[in-house]
Amino acid sequence: MRAKRSPVYSGVFAVLMLGVTACGGTGASPTPTPPPAQNSGAAPAPSPARPALASPIASPSPALAAATPTATTEAAGDTYEVQSGDTLGTISQQFYGDPTQWRRIYDANKDAIGSDPDKLKLGTKLTIPPKQS
Protein backbone atom coordinates (compact mmCIF):
# COMPACT_ATOMS: atom_id res chain seq x y z
CA MET A 1 0.00 0.00 0.00
CA ARG A 2 1.32 3.37 -0.93
CA ALA A 3 1.37 6.26 1.59
CA LYS A 4 -0.53 9.35 0.66
CA ARG A 5 1.48 12.61 0.75
CA SER A 6 0.20 15.36 2.97
CA PRO A 7 -0.28 18.91 1.65
CA VAL A 8 2.44 20.11 4.10
CA TYR A 9 4.97 17.68 2.61
CA SER A 10 4.12 18.87 -0.89
CA GLY A 11 4.50 22.52 0.17
CA VAL A 12 7.93 21.89 1.75
CA PHE A 13 9.04 20.02 -1.36
CA ALA A 14 7.92 22.90 -3.57
CA VAL A 15 9.78 25.45 -1.44
CA LEU A 16 12.95 23.34 -1.50
CA MET A 17 12.78 22.97 -5.25
CA LEU A 18 12.19 26.71 -5.63
CA GLY A 19 15.26 27.38 -3.46
CA VAL A 20 17.41 25.03 -5.54
CA THR A 21 16.24 26.73 -8.72
CA ALA A 22 16.82 30.22 -7.28
CA CYS A 23 20.33 29.28 -6.09
CA GLY A 24 21.40 28.10 -9.49
CA GLY A 25 20.78 24.41 -8.89
CA THR A 26 19.48 23.93 -12.43
CA GLY A 27 22.80 24.68 -14.05
CA ALA A 28 21.82 28.20 -15.14
CA SER A 29 24.50 30.81 -14.58
CA PRO A 30 23.80 33.38 -11.85
CA THR A 31 22.84 36.90 -12.78
CA PRO A 32 25.87 39.18 -12.32
CA THR A 33 25.46 41.94 -9.76
CA PRO A 34 26.99 45.29 -10.72
CA PRO A 35 29.44 46.78 -8.18
CA PRO A 36 28.07 49.61 -6.03
CA ALA A 37 28.47 53.06 -7.53
CA GLN A 38 31.33 55.01 -6.03
CA ASN A 39 31.03 58.71 -5.37
CA SER A 40 34.30 60.02 -6.79
CA GLY A 41 33.51 63.63 -5.87
CA ALA A 42 33.60 63.18 -2.11
CA ALA A 43 36.85 62.37 -0.36
CA PRO A 44 36.71 59.97 2.58
CA ALA A 45 37.00 61.53 5.99
CA PRO A 46 40.60 61.53 7.25
CA SER A 47 41.50 59.30 10.16
CA PRO A 48 41.94 61.09 13.48
CA ALA A 49 45.55 61.79 14.44
CA ARG A 50 47.05 59.25 16.83
CA PRO A 51 48.86 60.66 19.85
CA ALA A 52 52.57 60.02 20.07
CA LEU A 53 53.69 57.29 22.41
CA ALA A 54 55.07 58.86 25.55
CA SER A 55 56.53 56.01 27.53
CA PRO A 56 59.66 56.72 29.59
CA ILE A 57 60.97 53.32 28.50
CA ALA A 58 61.12 53.15 24.72
CA SER A 59 63.43 51.41 22.33
CA PRO A 60 65.61 53.93 20.53
CA SER A 61 65.27 54.26 16.78
CA PRO A 62 68.37 53.48 14.67
CA ALA A 63 68.82 57.19 13.89
CA LEU A 64 68.58 58.05 17.56
CA ALA A 65 71.03 55.33 18.59
CA ALA A 66 73.57 56.70 16.11
CA ALA A 67 73.30 60.23 17.53
CA THR A 68 76.00 61.31 19.92
CA PRO A 69 74.58 62.53 23.24
CA THR A 70 75.30 66.13 24.18
CA ALA A 71 76.95 65.49 27.51
CA THR A 72 79.67 67.11 29.54
CA THR A 73 81.50 65.64 32.49
CA GLU A 74 81.44 67.65 35.68
CA ALA A 75 82.65 66.93 39.20
CA ALA A 76 79.08 66.35 40.46
CA GLY A 77 78.13 64.10 37.51
CA ASP A 78 77.19 64.48 33.86
CA THR A 79 74.97 67.09 32.27
CA TYR A 80 72.81 66.27 29.29
CA GLU A 81 70.77 68.51 26.99
CA VAL A 82 67.48 66.94 25.87
CA GLN A 83 67.39 66.28 22.11
CA SER A 84 64.47 65.51 19.78
CA GLY A 85 63.12 61.99 20.37
CA ASP A 86 64.71 61.59 23.81
CA THR A 87 62.94 59.84 26.65
CA LEU A 88 64.25 59.29 30.14
CA GLY A 89 64.62 55.63 29.19
CA THR A 90 66.84 56.37 26.18
CA ILE A 91 68.95 58.82 28.20
CA SER A 92 69.29 56.22 30.96
CA GLN A 93 70.36 53.64 28.36
CA GLN A 94 73.07 56.03 27.07
CA PHE A 95 74.54 56.78 30.49
CA TYR A 96 73.88 53.64 32.51
CA GLY A 97 73.39 50.98 29.84
CA ASP A 98 70.00 50.22 31.42
CA PRO A 99 66.75 51.97 30.39
CA THR A 100 65.02 50.95 33.64
CA GLN A 101 67.21 53.42 35.60
CA TRP A 102 65.27 56.39 34.19
CA ARG A 103 63.74 57.14 37.61
CA ARG A 104 67.18 58.15 39.00
CA ILE A 105 67.48 60.83 36.31
CA TYR A 106 63.90 61.98 36.89
CA ASP A 107 64.34 62.21 40.67
CA ALA A 108 67.48 64.34 40.22
CA ASN A 109 65.71 66.69 37.77
CA LYS A 110 62.08 66.98 38.94
CA ASP A 111 62.29 70.77 39.05
CA ALA A 112 63.48 70.99 35.42
CA ILE A 113 61.21 68.23 34.04
CA GLY A 114 58.00 68.90 35.97
CA SER A 115 55.40 66.48 37.30
CA ASP A 116 55.17 64.36 34.13
CA PRO A 117 58.34 62.38 33.28
CA ASP A 118 56.94 61.67 29.80
CA LYS A 119 57.03 65.36 28.81
CA LEU A 120 60.65 66.31 28.23
CA LYS A 121 61.26 69.73 26.68
CA LEU A 122 63.90 70.17 23.98
CA GLY A 123 67.03 71.90 25.24
CA THR A 124 66.39 71.14 28.93
CA LYS A 125 69.68 70.56 30.71
CA LEU A 126 69.54 67.49 32.93
CA THR A 127 71.93 66.50 35.67
CA ILE A 128 72.83 62.82 35.34
CA PRO A 129 73.60 61.20 38.71
CA PRO A 130 76.80 59.13 38.78
CA LYS A 131 76.52 55.50 37.77
CA GLN A 132 76.17 53.19 40.76
CA SER A 133 78.75 50.44 40.96
C-alpha positions as CSV (number, residue, x, y, z in Angstrom):
1,M,0.0,0.0,0.0
2,R,1.3,3.4,-0.9
3,A,1.4,6.3,1.6
4,K,-0.5,9.3,0.7
5,R,1.5,12.6,0.7
6,S,0.2,15.4,3.0
7,P,-0.3,18.9,1.6
8,V,2.4,20.1,4.1
9,Y,5.0,17.7,2.6
10,S,4.1,18.9,-0.9
11,G,4.5,22.5,0.2
12,V,7.9,21.9,1.8
13,F,9.0,20.0,-1.4
14,A,7.9,22.9,-3.6
15,V,9.8,25.4,-1.4
16,L,12.9,23.3,-1.5
17,M,12.8,23.0,-5.3
18,L,12.2,26.7,-5.6
19,G,15.3,27.4,-3.5
20,V,17.4,25.0,-5.5
21,T,16.2,26.7,-8.7
22,A,16.8,30.2,-7.3
23,C,20.3,29.3,-6.1
24,G,21.4,28.1,-9.5
25,G,20.8,24.4,-8.9
26,T,19.5,23.9,-12.4
27,G,22.8,24.7,-14.0
28,A,21.8,28.2,-15.1
29,S,24.5,30.8,-14.6
30,P,23.8,33.4,-11.8
31,T,22.8,36.9,-12.8
32,P,25.9,39.2,-12.3
33,T,25.5,41.9,-9.8
34,P,27.0,45.3,-10.7
35,P,29.4,46.8,-8.2
36,P,28.1,49.6,-6.0
37,A,28.5,53.1,-7.5
38,Q,31.3,55.0,-6.0
39,N,31.0,58.7,-5.4
40,S,34.3,60.0,-6.8
41,G,33.5,63.6,-5.9
42,A,33.6,63.2,-2.1
43,A,36.9,62.4,-0.4
44,P,36.7,60.0,2.6
45,A,37.0,61.5,6.0
46,P,40.6,61.5,7.3
47,S,41.5,59.3,10.2
48,P,41.9,61.1,13.5
49,A,45.5,61.8,14.4
50,R,47.1,59.3,16.8
51,P,48.9,60.7,19.9
52,A,52.6,60.0,20.1
53,L,53.7,57.3,22.4
54,A,55.1,58.9,25.5
55,S,56.5,56.0,27.5
56,P,59.7,56.7,29.6
57,I,61.0,53.3,28.5
58,A,61.1,53.2,24.7
59,S,63.4,51.4,22.3
60,P,65.6,53.9,20.5
61,S,65.3,54.3,16.8
62,P,68.4,53.5,14.7
63,A,68.8,57.2,13.9
64,L,68.6,58.0,17.6
65,A,71.0,55.3,18.6
66,A,73.6,56.7,16.1
67,A,73.3,60.2,17.5
68,T,76.0,61.3,19.9
69,P,74.6,62.5,23.2
70,T,75.3,66.1,24.2
71,A,76.9,65.5,27.5
72,T,79.7,67.1,29.5
73,T,81.5,65.6,32.5
74,E,81.4,67.7,35.7
75,A,82.7,66.9,39.2
76,A,79.1,66.4,40.5
77,G,78.1,64.1,37.5
78,D,77.2,64.5,33.9
79,T,75.0,67.1,32.3
80,Y,72.8,66.3,29.3
81,E,70.8,68.5,27.0
82,V,67.5,66.9,25.9
83,Q,67.4,66.3,22.1
84,S,64.5,65.5,19.8
85,G,63.1,62.0,20.4
86,D,64.7,61.6,23.8
87,T,62.9,59.8,26.6
88,L,64.3,59.3,30.1
89,G,64.6,55.6,29.2
90,T,66.8,56.4,26.2
91,I,69.0,58.8,28.2
92,S,69.3,56.2,31.0
93,Q,70.4,53.6,28.4
94,Q,73.1,56.0,27.1
95,F,74.5,56.8,30.5
96,Y,73.9,53.6,32.5
97,G,73.4,51.0,29.8
98,D,70.0,50.2,31.4
99,P,66.8,52.0,30.4
100,T,65.0,51.0,33.6
101,Q,67.2,53.4,35.6
102,W,65.3,56.4,34.2
103,R,63.7,57.1,37.6
104,R,67.2,58.1,39.0
105,I,67.5,60.8,36.3
106,Y,63.9,62.0,36.9
107,D,64.3,62.2,40.7
108,A,67.5,64.3,40.2
109,N,65.7,66.7,37.8
110,K,62.1,67.0,38.9
111,D,62.3,70.8,39.0
112,A,63.5,71.0,35.4
113,I,61.2,68.2,34.0
114,G,58.0,68.9,36.0
115,S,55.4,66.5,37.3
116,D,55.2,64.4,34.1
117,P,58.3,62.4,33.3
118,D,56.9,61.7,29.8
119,K,57.0,65.4,28.8
120,L,60.7,66.3,28.2
121,K,61.3,69.7,26.7
122,L,63.9,70.2,24.0
123,G,67.0,71.9,25.2
124,T,66.4,71.1,28.9
125,K,69.7,70.6,30.7
126,L,69.5,67.5,32.9
127,T,71.9,66.5,35.7
128,I,72.8,62.8,35.3
129,P,73.6,61.2,38.7
130,P,76.8,59.1,38.8
131,K,76.5,55.5,37.8
132,Q,76.2,53.2,40.8
133,S,78.7,50.4,41.0
